[in-house]
Amino acid sequence: MTTINIHVPDGCCAEPDPIRLMLERIMASLDELNAKVTAQGETIAALRTYVTGIETAVRDLSSGEVLSATVQAKVDAIVAAIDANQAGLVAAGDGDIAT
């Protein structure tokens, strides 16, 4: 049987392991990132509910009524803006970060 001797200088093991410290920092960063992603999801869900409420209110304005061309143009512009905002939300979360 072969014996292997490893020399460890005095005080070497008193220092925290640099790899373990790096791993702890990475894990803390991942935990922080996960909390931010969760908060972002909650914000997007709340925003979606808010925008849906606005969209419903705007569409209800013209429901069953004949509007003047000016009012109808404003309603159409608002609906178009809501649709554009929704598309922007979808694009913002659509694979813009490579994993």
Beta strands, then each sheet from edge to edge (+ up, - down):
end
